[in-house]
Amino acid sequence: MRFEGTLNSWYGERGHGLVMPEQGGEALFVHVSAFPMDGQAPQEGERVSFEVVSRSDGSKQAVRLQRLSPYKVPPQLRAARTSSRPRPIGRRRRITPLMWMVMGVMVLGLSATLWSPSGSAMAKQRTAAVNR
């Protein structure tokens, strides 16, 4: 049997919340897996239709939820837009001054190894040995 109710509270980081049935009674536990996989996150105040099952500890749980109407945030609860551009999804990494110093030391070490006087002397000795 299906019931209708409202998502009373939702804890997104935990993945569960409470549904208050319209017929009255106590709030029912609901897990994120009970929602349809439509890509929309559950929102407090959303009207839903659900079935009720008993859990192993004797409490009741809402399962097989369906959204009854699209959730619309009241204008007074909407966050004010701070900018016209949306936030970037990933954070771009910046090169810190320490990273620049490490790269500079590496370049200097590599150049000193390749163009050192001892390196040139060894190259001259090899060239002289080959020419004999």
N, C-alpha and C positions, 0 to 999 in steps of 0.2 A: 504494500500500500504506500502511495506517495503522499508526502506532506509538503507544505510550503512554509517558508520562513525567511529570516534575514540573517546574514552573516554578522553576528553581534560583535565579535572581536577576532582579530587575525594577527598572528605572530609569524611574520614572513621568514625571519631568520631561523625559526624552529620548524616551520612547515605545518603548523596546525592552528586551529582556532575553535570558536564556539558558534553554533547556529541556534537562534531562538525561534522555535516553532510558532506559527501564527495561531494555532489552536490552543496555545498555552502550554504550561508545563515547564520543566527545567531545560536549561540550555544543553545542547548535545555537542559532544566532541566531534570534530571533523578534521581529517588529515588531508594534506595537499593531494594525495593520490586519488581522493574521491572526486576531485574536480575534473571537468573535461579537459583533454589535452589540446586546447585551442590557442595556446600561446599567451593567454591573458592571466595575469596574476590575480588571485582573489583579493577583493577589496572590502573593507568594512562597510556595512550598509547595503550590500548587494543582495537582491532578492533571489532566492534559489528554491528549487524543488528537490526533494531528497527522499531516500528510503531509510528506515531505521533498523539497525541490527543490534543484538546484545553482544557485548564484549565478554571476554573470559572472566573478568572481575565483577560482572553483573551490571556494569554501567551500560548506557546506550550510546550508540555512535551513528552519525549520519553518513551514509554511503551513496554512491552513484548520483552525485549532484548534477543538476542541470541549471543553467542560468535562465531566469525568467525574463529579465529585461536588462539591457545594457546599463552598467553602472555609470551614473553621471555625478561628478563631484559638484556640490553646490558652489556658486561663484564666490561666496564669502570664505570658503575653505580652500580655494585654489591658491597655489603659491604664485606670487608675483613673478613675472619674467624679469630676470636681471639682464639679459642680453638677447639680441635677436638670433644669435647663432646657437645651435644645440651644443651641448657638451661633447667633447670627443670621447669615444668609447674607450680607447686605450690611451694610457699616459705616455707621452713621448719622452724618451730619456734624453737628458741633457749631459753634455760633457763637462765635468767639473774641472776646476783648476788643478786638482790633484791628478786627474787623468791626463791632462795636458802635460804636466811635469813628467809623469811616468813615460808617456810617449816620446817626449823630448829626450829623456835620458837614454831610451832605447835607440833612437835614431843616432844620437851622438856616439853611443857605444858601437853600433854597427859601422858607422862611418870611420871611427877610429881604428877598428879592426881591419877594414878593407884598405884604408889609405895610410896606415902607419908606416914610419920609416923602416922598421924591421920587416914589414911585409914587402916593401919595395926592394930591400936588400935581398930577401929570399928569392924574389922573382928574378932579380938580376943574376943570382947565382945559378938558378935553374936554366936561365937563358944561356949563360956562359957554358954550362955543362952540356947542353944540347948542341951548341955550335962547335964543340971540340971534335 
